[in-house]
Amino acid sequence: MDQQKILQAINQIMPFGKYAGRKLLLLPEPYLVWFHRKGFPQGKLGEQLALIYEVKLNGLESMLMPLLRDDA
């Protein structure tokens, strides 16, 4: 997996829904499980959500937390 794609995915902002404005890595796991069951959106966002789902499923979230950018 391309490191740049991982960095982009974990720092991507959720553009819609209940968690709009939250970085994908910080989305609650049940929300990602829901997407996994219902189907991820098409395109880049869907690919990023699927990647974050796999990260959380495999317990890698804490390893990636230091890579979150502070865009404040």
C-alpha positions in Angstrom: 0.0 0.0 0.0 1.3 3.4 -0.9 2.2 5.5 2.1 0.9 8.6 0.6 -2.6 7.0 0.1 -2.6 6.0 3.7 -1.7 9.5 4.9 -4.4 11.0 2.6 -7.0 8.6 3.8 -6.4 9.0 7.6 -6.4 12.8 7.2 -9.4 13.0 4.8 -12.3 14.9 6.2 -15.7 13.2 6.1 -17.7 15.4 3.8 -21.3 14.4 4.7 -23.5 12.7 7.2 -23.6 12.6 11.0 -19.8 12.8 11.2 -19.2 15.5 8.6 -16.0 17.4 9.4 -14.3 14.5 11.2 -11.1 12.9 9.9 -11.7 9.4 8.6 -9.4 7.8 11.1 -11.5 9.3 13.9 -14.8 7.9 12.7 -16.4 5.4 15.1 -15.9 1.8 14.1 -19.7 1.0 14.1 -20.2 3.8 11.4 -17.6 2.1 9.2 -19.1 -1.3 9.8 -22.5 0.1 8.7 -20.8 1.4 5.4 -19.2 -2.0 5.0 -22.6 -3.7 5.2 -24.5 -1.2 3.1 -21.7 -0.4 0.6 -19.1 2.2 0.5 -19.6 5.2 -1.7 -18.2 5.2 -5.2 -14.8 6.8 -6.0 -11.9 7.9 -3.9 -13.9 8.5 -0.7 -15.3 5.0 -0.8 -11.8 3.5 -1.2 -10.5 5.6 1.7 -13.4 4.5 3.9 -12.8 0.9 3.0 -9.1 1.3 3.9 -9.9 2.9 7.3 -12.4 0.1 7.9 -9.6 -2.4 7.4 -7.2 -0.4 9.6 -9.7 -0.5 12.5 -10.7 -4.1 11.8 -7.1 -5.1 12.2 -6.4 -3.0 15.3 -3.9 -0.6 13.5 -5.7 2.6 14.5 -3.3 3.5 17.4 -0.3 2.9 15.2 -1.6 5.5 12.7 -2.8 8.1 15.2 0.7 9.9 15.3 0.3 10.5 11.5 -2.8 12.7 11.9 -2.2 16.3 10.9 -3.3 19.1 13.0 -5.1 21.3 10.4 -6.3 23.8 12.9 
